[in-house]
Amino acid sequence: MPQTRPTACLALADGTLFYGQGFGATGQTVAELCFNTAMTGYQEIMTDPSYAGQIVTFTFPHVGNVGVNPDDDETADPVAAGMVVKWDPTSPSNWRAAEPLTTWLARRGRIGMGGVDTRRLTRAIRMQGAPHAALAHNPDGVFDIQGLVKAARSFAGLEGQDLARGVTCAQSYRWDEMRWAWPEGYRNRETPGHKVVALDYGAKRNILRCLASAGCDVTVLPATATAEEVLAHSPDGVFLSNGPGDPAATGEYAVPMIRTILDTTELPVFGICLGHQMLALALGARTIKMNHGHHGANHPVKDLETGKVEITSMNHGFTVDSQTLPDNVAETHVSLFDGSNCGIRMKDRPVFSVQYHPEASPGPQDSYYLFERFAAAMVARSETV
């Protein structure tokens, strides 16, 4: 095969360079580099707000083969800074495809890079930790290498960064769309449900759909909402969403709100991902940055209270330090990859959270019981009030 000139370059902060073929938007972006081991769901990954500030390396080589479509967006626009893949995306071959991945990325302003030895890149991330990187796409194949390395080294990183403000909703809204079901597709709730206030730190649409399907009448509030604004809706329960960045930074304004809810009410509280971490902070625990984090749809998690193992979807670079959990909080789930914390609950209250994403359904339904548990807690409370 004839050799073509590289049109994309990935520069790591240590000076390591990877060349390949660019696709999608042109230009340059700087972010933390992570890898994701999922075999499907590249569109959901790119539109997951939890990936703000990150370039995603996909370990599965077939990316782009089913195209993209509006139904699979987790938010309105791609949030991940860019993507790196082994093979250049092919033309889509799927009845649901609305357009090719490359066209979609270009229209949405996101850079892609193919032809990379993603196995070598993934090993580097695992051994050295998630590096800071600069990704550039220039059809002319001309790159300022020193400038790219300098840009990667100048990246501030995710520690200490509150990224939830950049991905949260601008104002409150109602959500009534439920999970996809054959043959109707997405349907809307038509009956009254449990009144849930969902704090949007970067909420995925499918989480909101799962809440609606579990019988919840959902009102979504911005990340900066106060306890007074939450309680003004007279909720039956409070949900804390997923999101990007350092939980301690977002917790500067979110944790006082959560503590007020816990101290002044008996409301059920359910958190996922960043919401899990901030609930832990509100209860007195600490969070720490991981070496390379957990990103994939094949992570085994053990429920310590039932002994069952769930296959879960994860996306987090920070974790709750289980050694700092207070006496009134039980650790409920742990990762079978590295033993890190994946779930907590208060021992005397219907307050619980998990690190992984039950709405992503890689099991496929291993973890949906968490939404039902949240709904059951609201029913139980209503019967005692």
Disulfide bonds with the S-S distance in Angstrom:
none
